[in-house]
């Protein structure tokens, strides 16, 4: 099962766009799992960004069961919801 993780800064100019994207994505594509929002302002968020070599925010990561990166989208604009959903469905 693919895990979708979004790394972002809640206090940034993009926070509203990111939170709206996640809310709309979950409403439109019921994948049986939630998209996890992770703040870069936390120790876990910073460590995750470092682990996956994320350099541009916001970032969406599609992660496999073993934690490997299956696909990653970084920066603005946000990717198309269909692209993220299609990848999640096909990689499941």
Long-range contacts (C-beta under 8 A, 24 or more apart in sequence): 1-33, 1-65, 1-92, 2-33, 2-62, 2-63, 2-64, 2-70, 2-87, 2-88, 2-91, 2-92, 3-33, 3-36, 3-62, 3-63, 3-64, 4-31, 4-33, 4-35, 4-36, 4-60, 4-61, 4-62, 4-63, 4-84, 4-88, 5-35, 5-36, 5-38, 5-48, 5-60, 5-61, 5-63, 6-35, 6-36, 6-37, 6-38, 6-58, 6-59, 6-60, 6-61, 7-38, 7-40, 7-45, 7-48, 7-49, 7-54, 7-57, 7-58, 7-59, 7-61, 8-37, 8-38, 8-39, 8-40, 8-57, 8-58, 8-59, 9-39, 9-40, 9-41, 9-57, 9-58, 10-39, 10-41, 11-41, 12-57, 14-57, 14-58, 14-76, 17-58, 17-76, 17-78, 18-58, 18-78, 21-78, 21-81, 24-81, 25-81, 25-84, 25-85, 28-81, 28-85, 29-81, 29-85, 29-88, 31-85, 31-88, 31-89, 31-92, 60-84, 62-87, 62-88, 62-91, 64-91
